[in-house]
Amino acid sequence: MRPEVECGSCITQWIYHRAATGLVGRERLRLLEALLATMVENSGELPCMGQVSNRSTEAAFALAPAARGTYAEAKAASNRAAAELLPSASAYIEAGNTAGERFLRACSVAALANVAPLGVPTGPFAFDELQGLLQQGGPAPIVQGDVAAGLGARRVVYALDNAGEVGFDSLVIRLLKEAGAHVTLVVKEPEFFEDATLADAHFFSLEGLADQVVAVDGFLVPAEAQGAAAEALARCDLVISKGTGSFESLWGELGDTRGMFLLKVKCRPISRLLDVPVGNFLISAPPGGAPRHP
């Protein structure tokens, strides 16, 4: 996704309020100065919003390394909350009449679990919208494109987002594996605010479900991917992207590879890009992936 003017202020606030926890006085001022300097330095130079986010978080963690693990307790509680909902979510998925319908239901569950706010999380995630779907028949996400076609993919890269919600991602991954796909998971390592790490994947036994787990420091940006992550992207025929950060890093960056994007639309630039009002949950599976950047 190409950065827009308002993206700069949004990502600066997103990082500052998370990284400033535990800082006082001039430490906070230095953090803000570093973020603004990074934004100005890279203004117009980086073609992908994921690159901007990665440069900014690198600057923040250089000044506030302890901020990486700020949400450890909240993440653990989110994992436990998700685990309690998994039986109901599995039953909802199994109620689908066909493999395609079950896959759509699984993607809907995963998308509705994308509840991390742009503002600072105040506690573990409660997954209220997902509970509304499972318990009261609440609204499912908006769907764009042929989601069920994802079951035909042979090699899948799945870019995970936050702790807790990775439990629901496991339900999508299980169906992909049953359909014969080779699945590579991408997690954050080391700690990266509330995002899922190897430990969070391990909580839900994802390392045993998927064929490969790859750790990256920051958001997965195809143009900058290295090692196992670059190899997985080069060989896959489907990339599943969870959340805002992955969307900003992968939309328009996949070339001819098909993409599927599961997220809550939380900002105006993404709303305009996808023609979906802010606040809606979405599964977007555009033909041929996503429009390429010129």
C-alpha positions in Angstrom: 0.0 0.0 0.0 1.3 3.4 -1.0 1.6 5.8 2.0 -0.9 8.7 2.0 -0.3 12.0 3.8 -2.4 11.2 6.8 -0.6 7.8 7.2 2.4 9.6 8.6 0.6 11.1 11.6 -1.3 7.9 12.2 1.7 5.6 12.3 3.6 8.1 14.5 0.8 8.1 17.0 0.4 4.3 16.8 4.0 3.7 17.7 4.6 6.6 20.1 1.7 5.7 22.4 2.8 2.1 22.5 6.5 2.7 22.9 6.2 5.6 25.3 4.9 3.4 28.1 7.5 3.5 30.8 9.2 6.5 29.5 9.1 9.9 31.3 10.0 13.5 30.7 12.6 14.1 28.0 12.7 10.4 27.2 9.2 10.8 25.7 10.3 13.9 23.9 13.3 12.1 22.4 11.1 9.3 21.2 8.7 11.7 19.5 11.6 13.6 17.9 13.1 10.3 16.6 9.7 9.2 15.1 9.2 12.6 13.4 12.7 12.6 12.1 12.3 9.1 10.7 9.0 10.2 9.0 10.6 13.3 7.5 13.7 11.4 6.4 11.7 8.7 4.6 8.9 11.0 3.3 8.5 10.2 -0.4 11.4 7.8 -0.4 9.7 4.5 0.6 7.0 3.3 -1.8 5.3 0.9 0.7 3.6 1.8 4.0 5.0 -1.4 5.6 8.5 0.0 5.0 7.6 3.3 6.7 6.2 1.3 9.7 9.3 -0.8 10.0 11.7 2.2 9.9 9.6 3.9 12.5 9.4 1.0 14.9 13.1 0.4 14.5 13.7 4.0 15.6 11.3 3.5 18.6 12.8 0.3 19.8 16.3 1.8 19.6 15.3 4.3 22.2 12.8 2.2 24.2 13.8 -1.5 23.8 11.7 -2.5 26.8 8.6 -1.4 24.8 8.8 -4.6 22.8 7.4 -6.7 25.7 5.0 -4.2 27.2 1.9 -6.3 26.4 3.2 -9.7 27.5 0.5 -10.1 30.2 -2.3 -8.8 28.0 -1.2 -11.1 25.1 -1.3 -14.1 27.4 -4.8 -13.2 28.6 -5.9 -12.7 25.0 -4.6 -16.2 24.1 -6.6 -17.7 27.0 -9.7 -15.8 25.9 -9.4 -17.1 22.4 -8.8 -20.6 23.5 -12.2 -20.5 25.4 -14.0 -19.5 22.2 -12.3 -22.0 19.9 -14.9 -24.8 20.4 -17.8 -22.5 19.5 -15.9 -21.2 16.5 -15.1 -24.7 15.3 -18.7 -25.7 15.6 -19.8 -22.6 13.6 -17.4 -23.6 10.9 -18.4 -27.2 10.8 -22.0 -26.2 10.3 -21.1 -25.2 6.7 -22.6 -27.4 4.0 -19.6 -27.5 1.7 -15.8 -27.2 1.9 -16.0 -23.7 0.4 -18.7 -22.6 2.8 -16.6 -23.9 5.8 -13.6 -22.1 4.5 -15.5 -18.8 4.2 -16.8 -19.3 7.7 -13.3 -19.9 9.0 -12.1 -16.8 7.3 -15.0 -14.8 8.7 -14.1 -16.0 12.2 -10.5 -15.0 11.7 -11.4 -11.6 10.3 -13.8 -10.8 13.2 -11.0 -11.6 15.6 -8.9 -8.6 14.2 -9.9 -6.3 17.1 -6.6 -4.6 18.1 -7.3 -0.9 18.1 -5.2 1.8 16.4 -5.0 3.4 19.9 -3.3 1.8 22.8 -4.9 -1.5 24.0 -6.3 -1.1 27.5 -6.4 -4.9 28.2 -6.7 -8.3 26.7 -8.9 -8.7 23.6 -12.5 -9.7 24.3 -13.5 -10.6 20.7 -17.0 -9.2 21.2 -17.9 -9.1 17.5 -16.9 -12.7 17.0 -18.9 -13.7 20.1 -21.9 -11.9 18.5 -21.6 -14.0 15.4 -21.2 -17.2 17.2 -23.8 -16.7 20.0 -26.4 -14.4 18.5 -26.0 -14.8 14.8 -24.4 -11.3 14.5 -23.1 -9.8 11.2 -20.4 -11.6 9.3 -17.6 -9.6 7.6 -18.1 -8.0 4.2 -16.8 -10.3 1.5 -15.1 -9.1 -1.7 -14.1 -11.7 -4.3 -14.1 -15.5 -4.4 -12.8 -16.6 -1.0 -13.5 -20.3 -1.4 -11.0 -20.3 -4.3 -8.3 -20.0 -1.7 -8.8 -23.7 -1.0 -7.2 -24.4 -4.3 -3.8 -22.9 -3.3 -0.9 -25.4 -3.1 1.6 -23.2 -1.2 0.3 -20.5 1.2 2.1 -17.8 3.2 0.0 -16.8 6.2 1.1 -13.5 7.8 -0.2 -13.6 11.3 -1.2 -10.4 13.2 -1.9 -10.3 17.0 -1.7 -12.6 19.9 -5.1 -14.2 20.8 -6.5 -13.9 17.3 -3.9 -16.4 16.0 -6.0 -19.1 17.7 -8.7 -18.4 15.2 -6.2 -18.3 12.3 -5.5 -21.9 13.2 -9.0 -22.8 12.1 -8.3 -21.4 8.6 -4.9 -23.1 8.5 -6.4 -26.4 9.4 -8.8 -26.3 6.4 -5.9 -25.3 4.1 -3.9 -28.3 5.3 -6.9 -30.6 4.9 -7.1 -29.4 1.3 -3.5 -30.4 0.7 -1.8 -27.0 1.0 1.8 -26.4 2.2 1.4 -23.5 4.8 4.2 -21.2 6.0 3.3 -19.0 8.9 5.0 -15.6 9.5 5.3 -14.3 13.1 7.1 -11.4 14.7 10.3 -12.1 16.5 11.5 -10.5 18.8 8.5 -9.1 20.7 6.6 -6.5 18.7 3.9 -4.8 20.9 0.8 -7.0 20.8 1.7 -8.9 17.7 2.0 -12.7 17.6 5.4 -14.3 18.3 6.7 -17.8 18.2 5.5 -18.2 21.8 1.9 -17.2 20.8 1.9 -19.6 17.9 3.2 -22.3 20.2 0.3 -21.7 22.6 -2.1 -22.9 19.9 0.3 -25.6 18.6 0.6 -23.8 15.3 4.1 -25.0 14.7 2.7 -28.6 14.5 -0.1 -27.6 12.3 1.8 -25.6 9.7 4.6 -26.9 7.6 6.9 -24.0 8.4 7.1 -21.0 10.8 9.2 -18.0 9.8 10.0 -15.2 12.1 10.6 -11.6 10.9 11.5 -8.5 12.8 8.6 -6.2 11.8 6.0 -6.3 9.1 6.5 -8.7 6.1 7.4 -6.5 3.1 8.1 -8.5 -0.1 10.6 -6.1 -1.4 12.7 -6.4 1.7 12.1 -10.0 2.7 15.2 -12.2 3.2 16.0 -15.8 3.9 13.2 -18.2 4.5 10.6 -15.5 4.3 11.7 -14.4 0.8 11.9 -18.0 -0.3 8.3 -18.7 0.9 7.0 -15.7 -0.9 8.7 -16.6 -4.1 7.3 -20.1 -4.1 3.7 -19.5 -2.8 0.6 -19.1 -4.9 -1.5 -17.4 -2.1 -0.7 -15.0 0.6 -3.2 -14.5 3.4 -2.7 -11.2 5.2 -4.1 -10.5 8.7 -4.7 -7.1 10.1 -3.9 -3.5 9.2 -0.1 -3.7 9.3 0.1 -6.7 7.0 -2.4 -5.1 4.6 -0.3 -1.9 4.4 2.8 -4.1 3.8 1.3 -6.5 1.2 -1.4 -4.8 -0.7 -0.1 -4.0 -4.2 3.3 -5.7 -3.4 2.5 -9.3 -4.4 3.0 -9.1 -8.1 1.1 -12.0 -9.8 0.6 -13.9 -6.5 -2.9 -14.0 -5.3 -3.7 -12.3 -2.0 -6.4 -12.6 0.6 -6.8 -9.9 3.2 -8.6 -10.4 6.5 -9.0 -7.2 8.6 -11.1 -4.6 10.3 -11.1 -1.4 8.3 -9.7 1.1 10.8 -8.6 4.2 8.8 -9.8 6.4 6.0 -7.0 5.5 3.5 -7.8 1.8 3.6 -11.5 2.6 3.6 -11.1 4.6 0.4 -8.8 2.0 -1.2 -11.3 -0.8 -0.6 -14.5 1.2 -0.8 -15.6 -0.1 2.6 -16.7 2.2 5.4 -14.4 2.5 8.5 -15.4 0.1 11.3 -16.4 -2.8 9.1 -14.7 -6.2 9.1 -13.7 -7.5 5.7 -12.4 -10.5 3.7 -11.0 -9.2 0.4 -9.9 -11.7 -2.2 -9.4 -9.7 -5.3 -8.8 -11.6 -8.6 -5.1 -12.0 -9.2 -4.2 -10.8 -5.8 -4.3 -7.0 -5.4 -3.6 -4.2 -7.9 0.1 -3.7 -8.6 1.7 -0.4 -7.9 3.1 1.2 -11.0 
